[in-house]
Amino acid sequence: MTTGTGTRRLWHEDPHVWRVVLVRYLVVFAPLNLLWELAQLPLYTLWTQASPASIVYAVIHCTLGDMLIGVLALLVALLVTRAGPLERWRWGRVGAVAVGFGLAYTVFSEWFNTAVRMSWAYSEWMPLTPIIALGVSPLLQWLLLPTVALAWARAAARKANQI
């Protein structure tokens, strides 16, 4: 798509892109992450060792962090893939790059916070990866939730005839 001057319009110049990222994607991504954080609480020692107020704080903190990571990963994916306006997106590529960035950050964060800072620990219920002792649950979270949220955002954009 071009502007009046004949230059190609970029993704950040398309108001439909911002609606997909900040409304359609987040409206699904945020509650999915809240539910995931609640469901995986027993997989962390926090569940049995912290006060209820600390648990509530951790869930809110982690959910907000997940939302930030998810949006930033999606924006990085739009940059890396040179996504253009919404109707020109290569959704599979955008999704794969966003999931890749989110997953890479999660691998680093889980390792750093469990092995280096020791700011949280896994309970005996957390399944671990075989090579480095990383929790499987947070890795699955970053494989599944951005994919579901982006698929929903795409379907909603199609329904609104934006793509």
LINWOVEN-V322408 format. One record per backbone hydrogen bond with DSSP energy under -0.5 kcal/mol. NH is the residue of the N-H (numbers start at 1). CO is the residue of the C=O. Records with the same first field share a line. If there is no record, write none. Layout:
# LINWOVEN-V322408
NH=CO  CO
This chain:
# LINWOVEN-V322408
3=7
6=3
9=1
13=10
14=11
15=13
17=14
18=14
19=15
20=16
21=17
22=18
23=19
24=19
25=20
26=21
27=23
28=24  25
29=25
30=26
32=28
33=29
34=30
35=31
36=32
37=33
38=34
39=35
40=36
41=38
43=40
44=41
45=121
47=41  44
48=45
49=45
50=46
55=51
56=52
57=53
58=54
59=55
60=56
61=57
62=58
63=59
64=60
65=61
66=62
67=63
68=64
69=65
70=66
71=67
72=68
73=69
74=70
75=71
76=72
77=73
78=74
79=75
80=76
81=77
82=79
83=78
85=9
88=85
89=86
91=89
94=90
95=91
96=92
97=93
98=94
99=95
100=96
101=97
102=98
103=99
104=100
105=101
106=102
107=103
108=104
109=105
110=106
111=107
112=108
113=109
114=110
115=111
116=111  112
117=112
118=112
119=113
120=113
123=43
126=123
129=134
134=132
136=127
139=135
140=136
141=137
142=138
143=139
144=140
145=141
148=144
149=145
150=146
151=147
152=148
153=149
154=150
155=151
156=152
157=153
158=154
159=155
160=156
161=158
162=157
163=157
